[in-house]
Amino acid sequence: MLFTVSWFVSVIAAALIAVACAGVIFVAIQTWSLWRFTCGIAFPTKEHEPISIIKPLCGIDDELEENLISFAVLSYKNYEVLLGIPSVTDPAYELAQRLIQRFPNRFRIVLEEPCEGANPKVRQLITLAKHAKHDILVVSDSNVRAVPNYLFDIADNLADPSVGCITHPIVGLGENNFAALMENLQVISNTAGVAALYVYTGRPVLVGKSIGIRKGVLAEIGGFEAYVDFLAEDFLIGAKLAEINKGVCVSTAPVYSITKNRNLNTAFARQLRWATMQWYILSALEYISTGFLHVIPLAAIGAILSPQYWVYAIACAICKITLEYLAMRKVRPAALNLFNITAILVKDFVYFAAWFCGPFFKTVSWRGKNLSISTKSHIQRLQS
């Protein structure tokens, strides 16, 4: 028999090793792009027009108070911060009241108004946008921490009429445990991918954690109301801006996403939701290509199927660890120690499993709600 089982296994093993080697090249391009692209914000020379920062809150995130205070002490003078809260029973409401007492001229509480739609964050954004006083809106997630001249960067870019929106690379910080470190490392890996796309193809990826946009531009694309039944509202806003020939600018200066405590279950669930969402917004080819980045499990499976490839698998793993460490070191403090190395190894296996499982799911769980998901990340609430 010409084609034996062992022959097929050997071919599959060789293919996996080849894909892992290709993945090393992709990760190297991403890491180089991150080093080339990211830098600090230049200090401003003038003040710009007023800005409304809108922050949808739900519960108490890690270091939420410190995150919000970072937005109260920005070097920009003329701005307001609207704290969106689902209801007065939400744990964030009491914290928001304390901050208003401390910074009375900076914060305002905006309770969510009745609104149809499955995406709870976008429902809050609809209410917040209605109550914002100023033309420039800055959408900022609750776990984001800003640098002092953050708003100057946004205002400088939006002063160009050809720019419809500005977004920022995200850097994960603050971990207290292993699973939180894994999540922060993955945030940095995603940021490296955003940088590579922008540097080599000019294709921007709108990151929902930090978005600056004018009210007029938002109205042109249907307002937040047009995206209230989609999970990947940021991706779809970016696509719609491209349709009306409004550019999306990716800042060279990152903002920081604070994650202190996670467990492996929540880390996997979060990545599974992300993978499922990607399956429904990307083409099959694009989604499969993202799997190339999981170098270590691909190489390990290849070596298990055919032990002759162990040397290649080990080489791929060393390259992946080195490249992820270099990316980490570029944007935040990082030590090359056993803890970080182990996190990179385990992260690759855990998130590879999420990537593999993602296409098989038609539901996601978010903010305590179960949602069905379909084309373009369209979501519907399921009955409890």
N, C-alpha and C positions, 0 to 999 in steps of 0.2 A: 504493500500500500504506500503510495507516493507521499501523501500528506497524513502523517501520524499525529496523534494527540500531542506528543512531545514536541513535534515540529511547530504546531500551532502555538503552544505555550511559549516556545522560544521566540517566535515572531512577535507575540504580544509583549513579551518581556523587553525585546529590543525596541519595540515601538514606544513603550513607556519610558525607557531610558532616553530615547531620542527626544521625546516630548519634554522630559525633565531638563535635558540639556538646552532645549529651546527656551524653556521657562527661565533658566539661569540668565540667558541673554536678555529676555524681556525684563527681568528684575534688575539687571545691570543698567539697562536703558532708563528704567524708572528711577533708580537711585541717582544716576548721573543727572537726570532731569531735575530731581529735587534739589541737588546741590547747586545746579546751575540757575534754577529759577527762584528759589525762596531767599528772601533777605528782609531786612527791617524796613519800616516805613520812614521815609525821609521827613525830617522835621519841617513843619509847615511855615510859610511866610505870611499867610493872611487867613482871616476867618471867612467862612463861606456862609451860605444861607442856612436857616434853621432846619433841624432834623428831628423826626419822631422815631424813637426806638420802640419797637413793639415786641414784647416778650411773652409768649404763651407759657404759663406755668401750670403744672399739675402735680401736686404732692411736693415732697421735699427731696430734691436731688442732692447728691454729694456736694457739700460745701456751697449750697445754694446761696446762703447769705453773703459769703465772700465773693461769689460770682456776681451777684447783683450790686454789691458795693463797688466793684471794679467799674461798673457802668455809671455810678454816681459821681465818680471823681475823674472823669475823662478831661483832657486838656481843652477840648472844644467847649465853647461857652454857651452857645444858643441851641439847646436841645432839651427834649423831654424823654422820659422813660415811662411807657405804659405797661403795667403789669397785668396781664390777662389771667383771670382766675375763673375756673368753672362755676364755683359757688362759694358762699361764705363758710360752708362746712369743709372746704378743702384745706388741708394742713398749711398750704402756702399763704392762706389769707392772713393769718395771725402774723406771720413773718413780714408780709407786705405792709401791714399796718405799722409795725415797729420801724420799718425802714422809712416810711413816710414821716413819722415823728422825727427821725434823725436827719432826713434830707427832704424837708417839706416842699422845696422848690424844684425838686428833680423828679420824684416818682408820682404816679397816679395809679390807682386801682381801677380796673375795668372788668366788671363781672360779665361773663359770657351771656349774650342775649339769645333768645330762642332762634334756632336756625336748623333747617333740614340739611342732612348730609352725614356721611359715614366717617369722615376724617375729623377726629376731635381737635387736632391742632389747627386745621384750616378753619373750622368753625370759630375758633377763638380769633384767628387772624382776621376774619370777616368783621367781627365786632371791634377789634382793636383798630383796624384801618378806618372804620367809621368815626371813631373818637379821636384819631390822631389830628393834631392841629396843623402840622406842617406838610409840605409837598413831598419831601424826601422821606421815605419809609425805610427803616432798617429792621429786618426780621432777624431776631437773635434768639436762639434756643436757650432754655433755662440753665443748661450745664456749660454754657460758653463763658469764658473769662476774657475780657478785652485788655489790650494795652492802651496806655493813655492817649496816644494820637490816632486811635482807631478810626474815628469819624472823619478826620482830615483826609485820610486815604479814600474813603467813600465819596466825600464831597468833591475832591479833586477829580476823580474819575467821572462822576456823574455830571460835572461841568461840561463835558464833551457831549454835544447833542447826539452823536452817533452811538453813544453807549446807552443801552437800555437798562443795564443791570450790572452790578458788581458782586462778586462772591469771593470767598476767602478759602485758602487751604486750611485744614484743621489738623491740629497736633494734640494727641492724647497725653494727659499728664495726671499725676497725683495718686497713682496706685498704692494701695496698702497691702494687696494680696496678689497671688499668682494669676487668678482669672482676670482681675482688673488690668494687670500688666499685659496679658494677652490681648485684651480688647483695645488698650491704648496702642499697642504695637500694630494691630490691624488698622486702626485709624490712620496711623502714619503710612502704612502700606497703601491704603486707598488714596491718601494725599499724593504719594509718589506717582500713582497711576494717573491722577488728575493732572499733575505737572507734566508727565510724559505726553499725554494727549495734547495738551495745550502747546507745548514746546515744538513737537514734531509734526502735528497735524493742524494746529490752529483751532482745534475743536474744543470749546470750553465745556466744562461740566459744572452745572449750577449746584452748589452745595447748600442745602436748606438750612444748615445751622447758622449761616451768616449771609444775608442777602440785602443789598441796597438797591432800591428801585423808586422811581418817581410815581406819584399817584396817577398822572396822566398816562404813562406807559402801562401801568397795571390795568387801567381802564381799557386800553386798546386791546389787551389780550383777555378781556372778560372779567377782570377782577379776581379776587380769591374765590368768589362764588363758582367760577367755572371749574375749579379743581377740588371742590369739597367732597367729591365721591371718588377720589383717587389717592392711593397711598404714596405714590412717587410724584407729589405735586411739584417739587423743585425741578425734577427732570422734565416734566411736561411744560412748566413755565419757560424753561430754557429753550425747548423745542419751539414753542409758540413765538418767542422773541425772535428766533432765527427766521421764522416764516414772515415776519413783518420787517425783516432786515434791521433789527435792533441788535447791536452787538452785546455780548456778555463778556465783561472784563474779569479776568481772574487776577486778584491781587498777588503781589509777590510776598506779602507779609501775612503769616498765619495768625489765626486766633486759636485759643486753647480750649479744649474740651476736657472737663474734669471728671474722671472716673476713679473713685477710691476703692470701692468694695464691690466685688462680683463673686458669684460662684460659677462653677463650670456649666451648670444647667442653664443659668440665665445668659451666660456668654454664648452658649450654643444656640439657645432659642433666639437670641437677638440676631445672630449671624444667619440662622435658618430663615428668619423673616426677611432679612436683607437678600438672601439668595433667591427665595421664592419671588420677591418683588422684581429682582433683576431678570428672572426668567420671563416675566410677563411684559417687561419694557424693552428688552434687547431681542435681536434676532437670535435664532438658535446658534448660528456660527459665532456671533459675538459672545454669547454666554459660554459656549464651549471653550473659546479662546481664553476666557478668564480663568478656567481651570488649569491652564499651563503654569500659572503663578504658584500653584501648590507643589512646588518642586520636590520637597522632601518625601511626602507620601507617594508620589508618582514613582520616584526613583526607588523607594523602599519596596514597593509592590513588584516592580520590575526585577529587583535583585532577589526577592523571595521566589519568584517564578523561575528565575534562572540565576543561580548563585554565581555564575561567571561574571556577572555585572556588578558585584558588590563594590569593587574599586570605583567604578563610575558613580554608583549611588552615594558612596561616602564623599567623593569629590563634589558632587552636586550639592550635598547637604552642607559641606564646608563653605562652598561659594554662597549658598543662600543665606546662611547664618551671617557671614561676613557682610554681605550686601545689606541685609536688614539692619545690622548693627550700624553700618555707615549712614544709612538713612535716619536711624534713630538719633545718632550723634549730631547730625546736621541741625536738627530742629529742637533738641531738648537735651538735658544732661543724660549721659548714658555711660555705663561702665561695662566693659567686656568681661562679665563674670558668669559663673555657672547658672545663677538665677535667670539672667537675661537669655542665655543660650538655651536653657531648658524651655523657657517660655516661647521662644521662636520655634523650637522643635514641636512642642505640644500644640501650639497654635496652628501650625501647618496641618497637622493631622485632624484636629477638631474642626477647623473651618473647611478642610477638604470634605469631610463628612457632610457638613451643612451644604456645601456647594453641590455635592452629589445628590443629596436628598431634595434640594430645593424644587426641581421641576415636578416632583411627584406630589406636591402639596397644592391644594386649592383653597386653603384657609390659612389665615395668619392670626396671631394674637398680639394686640397692641393696647396699651393703657387699660388692661383688664377686660378688653372686649374681644370677642371672636368675630372675625370678618372673613367673608368669602372674597376671593380675589380672582380677577380675570384679565383680559387683554388691556394693555396699557396701565396696569395696576388698578383697574376699576374695582372698588370694594363695596360690599353691602354688609350691613350688620346682621348677624345671625341671632335667632331667638335663643335665649339662655335655656 
